[in-house]
Amino acid sequence: MSNTVRFLEAIAQDPALAHLSPAEREALMASFGLSDEERAAVRNLDVQGLTQLLGGRGKMAAIQFPGDGDEPQRDDEPQRDDDAPGDDDDEKSISQFSLH
């Protein structure tokens, strides 16, 4: 684990560290061995910069699927579609806005 991650974990785990003076915060970053670039990113609250310095991902997504044998919940049940096939008014509404 990198020194920067250890530093960020320490800040997250000890609420008193969030209220350090700028000089105390600088001393704490130095004690964790953060580089000048890492210190600047922390100082400026530069999430994107920290992400790049740590080799992280800028965006992440998660998908959750029910396990085998799980009963579907009411929200998981398919929505009933009252429209019969071919009853869409989309063609009419699209043609009204056509520029052709």
C-alpha positions as CSV (number, residue, x, y, z in Angstrom):
1,M,0.0,0.0,0.0
2,S,1.3,3.4,-0.9
3,N,2.2,6.1,1.7
4,T,-0.5,8.3,0.3
5,V,-3.1,5.7,0.8
6,R,-1.9,5.2,4.4
7,F,-2.0,8.9,4.9
8,L,-5.6,9.2,3.6
9,E,-6.7,6.2,5.7
10,A,-5.2,7.8,8.8
11,I,-7.2,11.0,8.1
12,A,-10.4,9.1,7.5
13,Q,-10.0,7.0,10.7
14,D,-9.1,9.8,13.1
15,P,-11.5,12.8,13.0
16,A,-9.0,14.9,15.0
17,L,-6.6,14.8,12.0
18,A,-9.2,16.6,9.9
19,H,-8.8,19.7,12.1
20,L,-5.0,20.1,11.8
21,S,-3.5,23.4,11.0
22,P,-1.9,23.7,7.6
23,A,1.6,23.4,9.2
24,E,0.5,20.4,11.2
25,R,-1.0,18.8,8.0
26,E,2.3,19.4,6.1
27,A,4.3,17.8,8.9
28,L,1.9,14.8,8.9
29,M,2.3,14.4,5.1
30,A,6.1,14.6,5.5
31,S,6.0,11.9,8.2
32,F,4.1,9.6,5.8
33,G,6.7,10.3,3.1
34,L,4.4,11.9,0.5
35,S,6.1,13.3,-2.5
36,D,5.8,17.0,-3.4
37,E,3.3,16.2,-6.1
38,E,1.2,14.1,-3.7
39,R,1.3,16.9,-1.1
40,A,0.2,19.4,-3.7
41,A,-2.7,17.2,-4.7
42,V,-3.8,16.7,-1.1
43,R,-3.4,20.4,-0.3
44,N,-5.5,21.4,-3.3
45,L,-8.1,18.6,-2.8
46,D,-7.3,17.5,-6.3
47,V,-9.1,14.1,-6.6
48,Q,-8.2,13.7,-10.2
49,G,-4.5,14.4,-9.6
50,L,-4.4,11.9,-6.7
51,T,-6.2,9.4,-8.8
52,Q,-3.6,9.8,-11.6
53,L,-0.6,9.7,-9.1
54,L,-1.9,6.6,-7.5
55,G,-2.8,4.8,-10.8
56,G,-6.4,4.6,-9.9
57,R,-9.5,4.7,-12.1
58,G,-11.4,7.9,-12.6
59,K,-14.8,6.2,-13.0
60,M,-16.0,2.9,-11.7
61,A,-19.3,1.1,-11.9
62,A,-20.8,-1.9,-10.1
63,I,-23.6,-4.2,-11.1
64,Q,-25.4,-6.5,-8.7
65,F,-27.2,-9.6,-9.8
66,P,-29.5,-11.8,-7.7
67,G,-27.9,-15.1,-6.7
68,D,-29.1,-18.5,-7.9
69,G,-32.3,-19.5,-6.2
70,D,-33.1,-16.0,-5.0
71,E,-36.7,-15.1,-5.1
72,P,-37.4,-12.0,-7.3
73,Q,-38.6,-9.0,-5.4
74,R,-41.7,-7.0,-6.3
75,D,-39.5,-4.3,-8.0
76,D,-37.7,-7.0,-10.0
77,E,-40.9,-8.2,-11.7
78,P,-41.3,-7.1,-15.3
79,Q,-43.4,-4.0,-15.9
80,R,-46.7,-4.7,-17.7
81,D,-46.9,-3.0,-21.1
82,D,-50.5,-2.1,-22.0
83,D,-49.6,-1.0,-25.5
84,A,-50.3,-3.5,-28.2
85,P,-47.6,-4.0,-30.8
86,G,-47.9,-1.4,-33.5
87,D,-49.8,1.1,-31.3
88,D,-46.8,3.4,-31.0
89,D,-47.4,7.0,-31.8
90,D,-43.7,7.6,-32.2
91,E,-43.8,7.5,-36.0
92,K,-46.4,10.3,-36.1
93,S,-44.6,12.4,-33.5
94,I,-41.2,12.0,-35.2
95,S,-42.6,13.0,-38.5
96,Q,-44.0,16.2,-37.1
97,F,-40.5,17.3,-36.1
98,S,-38.7,16.0,-39.2
99,L,-36.6,18.5,-41.1
100,H,-36.8,16.5,-44.4
